[in-house]
């Protein structure tokens, strides 16, 4: 498996925010946020406030989605 640069998230700032919002909505709709540890929950809460999403943050959200939604 190859490694990807954290700067290569597959989109610009707007598309990262759209994807992050979609992941957060899915996690909320599935009522799986209780499966997160305190650090993860704090991160998700911060992302839900609407700040710009960095590539690294988007990768972490994707990982959390995989961890608890699949």
C-alpha positions, -999 to 999 in steps of 0.1 A, spaced: 0 0 0 14 34 -9 14 64 13 -3 97 3 8 132 12 -16 148 37 -18 177 13 -34 154 -12 -69 151 2 -86 152 -32 -101 186 -31 -100 223 -23 -111 239 10 -148 240 0 -149 204 -11 -132 193 22 -158 212 42 -186 196 22 -172 161 27 -165 167 64 -201 179 69 -214 148 51 -193 126 74 -204 144 105 -241 142 95 -238 105 88 -222 99 122 -249 119 139 -277 102 120 -264 67 129 -261 77 166 -225 63 168 -208 93 184 -209 75 217 -183 50 204 -157 77 202 -131 83 229 -128 117 245 -101 130 222 -121 118 191 -153 133 204 -136 167 211 -123 166 175 -157 158 160 -173 186 181 -147 211 169 -153 200 132 -190 204 136 -185 241 145 -177 248 109 -140 258 110 -120 253 78 -110 217 73 -74 208 67 -64 178 47 -51 161 78 -84 167 96 -103 153 67 -82 122 67 -89 118 105 -126 122 99 -125 96 72 -107 72 96 -132 78 123 -160 71 98 -144 39 88 -139 29 125 -175 34 136 -197 33 106 -185 4 86 
